[in-house]
Amino acid sequence: SLERLQTILKLTWMRNTLYVG
């Protein structure tokens, strides 16, 4: 569902941000 996809994208974005930071 859209909500699930949005959550996955958010988690991925957070992970990438943590790695970059």
Distance bins in CASP14 RR format, pairs under 12 A and 6 or more apart:
PFRMAT RR
TARGET T0000
AUTHOR 0000-0000-0000
RMODE 2
METHOD distances of the structure
MODEL  1
1 7 0 0 0 0 1 0 0 0 0 0 0
1 8 0 0 0 0 0 1 0 0 0 0 0
2 8 0 0 0 0 0 1 0 0 0 0 0
2 9 0 0 0 0 0 1 0 0 0 0 0
3 9 0 0 0 0 0 1 0 0 0 0 0
3 10 0 0 0 0 0 1 0 0 0 0 0
4 10 0 0 0 0 0 1 0 0 0 0 0
4 11 0 0 0 0 0 1 0 0 0 0 0
5 11 0 0 0 0 0 1 0 0 0 0 0
5 12 0 0 0 0 0 1 0 0 0 0 0
6 12 0 0 0 0 0 1 0 0 0 0 0
6 13 0 0 0 0 0 1 0 0 0 0 0
7 13 0 0 0 0 0 1 0 0 0 0 0
7 14 0 0 0 0 0 1 0 0 0 0 0
8 14 0 0 0 0 0 1 0 0 0 0 0
8 15 0 0 0 0 0 1 0 0 0 0 0
9 15 0 0 0 0 0 1 0 0 0 0 0
9 16 0 0 0 0 0 1 0 0 0 0 0
10 16 0 0 0 0 0 1 0 0 0 0 0
10 17 0 0 0 0 0 1 0 0 0 0 0
11 17 0 0 0 0 0 1 0 0 0 0 0
11 18 0 0 0 0 0 1 0 0 0 0 0
12 18 0 0 0 0 0 1 0 0 0 0 0
12 19 0 0 0 0 0 1 0 0 0 0 0
13 19 0 0 0 0 0 1 0 0 0 0 0
13 20 0 0 0 0 0 1 0 0 0 0 0
14 20 0 0 0 0 0 1 0 0 0 0 0
14 21 0 0 0 0 0 1 0 0 0 0 0
15 21 0 0 0 0 0 1 0 0 0 0 0
END
